[in-house]
Amino acid sequence: MAKVELKQPIVEEIANCVKEAESVVLVNYSGLTVEQDTILRKELREAGVQYKVYKNTMMNFAFKGTPCESLCEHLHGTNALAISETDATAPARILANFAKKNPKLELIAGVVEGNYNDQAGIQALASIPSREELLGKLLGSIQSPISNLARVLNQIAEAGGAEAAIAAKPAEAAAAE
């Protein structure tokens, strides 16, 4: 069997993964220890992100004709791909947080929802909270006025009801004179 025939399934695997992905982030992992890499892989796996190391030539062939074709210019050195099919921000967010603790990991570039992002774009994307965090903040902002109203009504009830509160105001005004 020729070498090309052996490599073709790998190229097809990469191409299929990046075609269906919400986001693809290319990172340089050189300098990470096995322990650090294992921790990173576990964090990514828990978030539903695929993290794989492929040869640059294989990625180069696989990226041709896909939205990730713009990543071909960055394929030199020791690179890995983080691919998410569901959450567009998860790979960038997890990798950026890990890179803060382990500066040897370098975010290179990425393609998010079909749009190319350089290193600065991926860093900016990493600062966007997850979908769950955003929904929590939205729910909190919706509940805030209702909670304030409930607190005010509770204070009125504790003061003896609305009639007691209204009756106390004229008596307080007379005492002040």
Kinemage of the C-alpha trace (Angstrom):
@kinemage 1
@onewidth
@group {chain A} dominant
@subgroup {mainchain}
@vectorlist {calphas} color= white
{ca met a 1} P 0.000 0.000 0.000
{ca ala a 2} L 1.371 3.404 -0.956
{ca lys a 3} L 1.990 6.108 1.622
{ca val a 4} L -0.651 8.334 0.014
{ca glu a 5} L -3.311 5.670 0.493
{ca leu a 6} L -2.398 5.393 4.173
{ca lys a 7} L -2.598 9.132 4.737
{ca gln a 8} L -5.834 9.760 2.820
{ca pro a 9} L -8.174 8.568 5.641
{ca ile a 10} L -6.446 10.922 8.081
{ca val a 11} L -6.812 13.870 5.703
{ca glu a 12} L -10.495 13.006 5.217
{ca glu a 13} L -10.993 12.767 8.994
{ca ile a 14} L -9.530 16.240 9.502
{ca ala a 15} L -11.541 17.692 6.610
{ca asn a 16} L -14.814 16.221 7.930
{ca cys a 17} L -14.160 17.521 11.447
{ca val a 18} L -13.425 21.088 10.340
{ca lys a 19} L -16.332 21.232 7.862
{ca glu a 20} L -18.896 20.536 10.601
{ca ala a 21} L -17.179 22.601 13.311
{ca glu a 22} L -18.458 25.787 14.890
{ca ser a 23} L -14.901 26.729 15.761
{ca val a 24} L -11.393 25.496 15.041
{ca val a 25} L -8.427 26.872 16.995
{ca leu a 26} L -4.816 26.214 16.023
{ca val a 27} L -2.316 26.187 18.904
{ca asn a 28} L 1.420 25.696 19.294
{ca tyr a 29} L 1.932 23.246 22.136
{ca ser a 30} L 5.743 22.992 22.134
{ca gly a 31} L 7.228 23.157 25.599
{ca leu a 32} L 4.261 21.626 27.425
{ca thr a 33} L 4.993 18.662 29.632
{ca val a 34} L 3.018 15.447 29.304
{ca glu a 35} L 1.274 16.232 32.600
{ca gln a 36} L 0.240 19.711 31.410
{ca asp a 37} L -0.955 18.310 28.090
{ca thr a 38} L -3.009 15.657 29.883
{ca ile a 39} L -4.680 18.302 32.058
{ca leu a 40} L -5.433 20.421 28.980
{ca arg a 41} L -6.904 17.462 27.100
{ca lys a 42} L -9.127 16.608 30.076
{ca glu a 43} L -10.489 20.164 30.325
{ca leu a 44} L -11.205 20.255 26.600
{ca arg a 45} L -12.823 16.798 26.600
{ca glu a 46} L -15.141 17.814 29.477
{ca ala a 47} L -16.309 20.784 27.385
{ca gly a 48} L -16.958 18.582 24.350
{ca val a 49} L -13.962 19.867 22.399
{ca gln a 50} L -11.792 17.574 20.259
{ca tyr a 51} L -8.077 18.209 20.672
{ca lys a 52} L -5.733 16.397 18.323
{ca val a 53} L -2.218 16.676 17.029
{ca tyr a 54} L -1.802 16.097 13.300
{ca lys a 55} L 1.107 16.548 10.935
{ca asn a 56} L 1.133 19.997 9.345
{ca thr a 57} L 1.164 18.522 5.839
{ca met a 58} L -1.966 16.503 6.612
{ca met a 59} L -3.745 19.577 7.962
{ca asn a 60} L -2.616 21.559 4.939
{ca phe a 61} L -4.216 19.045 2.552
{ca ala a 62} L -7.365 18.767 4.685
{ca phe a 63} L -7.894 22.538 4.952
{ca lys a 64} L -7.964 23.022 1.166
{ca gly a 65} L -11.497 23.927 0.091
{ca thr a 66} L -12.798 24.453 3.640
{ca pro a 67} L -13.321 27.627 5.693
{ca cys a 68} L -10.069 26.728 7.500
{ca glu a 69} L -7.958 27.240 4.376
{ca ser a 70} L -6.697 30.546 5.794
{ca leu a 71} L -5.007 28.603 8.633
{ca cys a 72} L -2.576 26.990 6.154
{ca glu a 73} L -0.176 29.937 6.419
{ca his a 74} L 0.312 29.176 10.141
{ca leu a 75} L 1.176 25.499 9.713
{ca his a 76} L 4.770 25.370 10.858
{ca gly a 77} L 6.185 24.081 14.105
{ca thr a 78} L 4.341 21.871 16.584
{ca asn a 79} L 0.638 22.491 16.109
{ca ala a 80} L -2.564 20.992 17.448
{ca leu a 81} L -6.217 21.568 16.610
{ca ala a 82} L -9.031 22.209 19.068
{ca ile a 83} L -12.373 21.637 17.351
{ca ser a 84} L -15.868 22.224 18.714
{ca glu a 85} L -19.016 21.323 16.834
{ca thr a 86} L -21.427 22.929 19.309
{ca asp a 87} L -19.899 25.820 21.300
{ca ala a 88} L -18.124 28.468 19.238
{ca thr a 89} L -16.259 30.009 22.174
{ca ala a 90} L -15.301 26.924 24.212
{ca pro a 91} L -11.974 26.035 22.531
{ca ala a 92} L -10.669 29.598 22.608
{ca arg a 93} L -11.860 30.201 26.177
{ca ile a 94} L -10.377 26.990 27.601
{ca leu a 95} L -7.094 27.310 25.706
{ca ala a 96} L -6.671 30.982 26.684
{ca asn a 97} L -7.314 30.210 30.361
{ca phe a 98} L -4.824 27.350 30.204
{ca ala a 99} L -2.265 29.563 28.428
{ca lys a 100} L -2.458 32.091 31.288
{ca lys a 101} L -1.191 29.403 33.671
{ca asn a 102} L 1.123 27.768 31.117
{ca pro a 103} L 2.666 30.430 28.868
{ca lys a 104} L 4.334 27.794 26.667
{ca leu a 105} L 0.940 27.138 25.045
{ca glu a 106} L 0.441 29.679 22.268
{ca leu a 107} L -2.837 30.407 20.504
{ca ile a 108} L -2.020 30.974 16.840
{ca ala a 109} L -5.253 31.543 14.931
{ca gly a 110} L -8.696 30.092 14.389
{ca val a 111} L -11.845 29.919 12.343
{ca val a 112} L -15.074 30.609 14.198
{ca glu a 113} L -18.389 30.143 12.402
{ca gly a 114} L -16.581 30.361 9.062
{ca asn a 115} L -14.676 33.567 9.865
{ca tyr a 116} L -10.884 33.673 10.179
{ca asn a 117} L -9.491 35.167 13.396
{ca asp a 118} L -5.854 35.917 14.081
{ca gln a 119} L -4.279 35.577 17.526
{ca ala a 120} L -5.821 38.832 18.781
{ca gly a 121} L -9.250 37.788 17.508
{ca ile a 122} L -9.025 34.446 19.276
{ca gln a 123} L -7.960 36.192 22.509
{ca ala a 124} L -10.976 38.520 22.200
{ca leu a 125} L -13.246 35.548 21.555
{ca ala a 126} L -11.878 33.857 24.661
{ca ser a 127} L -13.127 36.727 26.821
{ca ile a 128} L -16.753 36.086 25.816
{ca pro a 129} L -18.551 34.175 28.590
{ca ser a 130} L -20.083 30.779 27.896
{ca arg a 131} L -23.706 30.437 26.839
{ca glu a 132} L -24.681 29.249 30.332
{ca glu a 133} L -23.035 32.284 31.975
{ca leu a 134} L -24.787 34.659 29.576
{ca leu a 135} L -28.170 33.017 30.229
{ca gly a 136} L -27.535 33.279 33.976
{ca lys a 137} L -26.782 36.985 33.683
{ca leu a 138} L -29.895 37.530 31.587
{ca leu a 139} L -32.044 35.691 34.110
{ca gly a 140} L -30.504 37.706 36.942
{ca ser a 141} L -31.242 40.998 35.201
{ca ile a 142} L -34.843 39.909 34.580
{ca gln a 143} L -35.299 38.834 38.216
{ca ser a 144} L -33.748 41.963 39.732
{ca pro a 145} L -36.762 44.326 39.410
{ca ile a 146} L -39.123 41.591 40.604
{ca ser a 147} L -36.911 40.903 43.618
{ca asn a 148} L -36.766 44.598 44.495
{ca leu a 149} L -40.562 44.874 44.322
{ca ala a 150} L -40.935 41.805 46.533
{ca arg a 151} L -38.490 43.276 49.063
{ca val a 152} L -40.408 46.572 49.237
{ca leu a 153} L -43.745 44.786 49.644
{ca asn a 154} L -42.237 42.611 52.380
{ca gln a 155} L -40.992 45.680 54.269
{ca ile a 156} L -44.451 47.259 54.068
{ca ala a 157} L -46.036 44.054 55.359
{ca glu a 158} L -43.557 43.890 58.246
{ca ala a 159} L -44.343 47.507 59.160
{ca gly a 160} L -47.972 46.548 59.773
{ca gly a 161} L -49.453 46.641 56.323
{ca ala a 162} L -50.183 49.423 53.900
{ca glu a 163} L -52.720 51.160 56.185
{ca ala a 164} L -50.200 51.370 59.027
{ca ala a 165} L -47.580 52.789 56.690
{ca ile a 166} L -49.986 55.419 55.335
{ca ala a 167} L -51.261 56.314 58.817
{ca ala a 168} L -47.732 56.645 60.166
{ca lys a 169} L -46.717 59.233 57.571
{ca pro a 170} L -49.198 61.984 58.670
{ca ala a 171} L -48.367 61.316 62.327
{ca glu a 172} L -44.635 61.635 61.556
{ca ala a 173} L -45.233 64.897 59.670
{ca ala a 174} L -47.204 66.367 62.627
{ca ala a 175} L -44.509 65.348 65.115
{ca ala a 176} L -41.851 67.024 63.013
{ca glu a 177} L -43.683 70.378 63.232
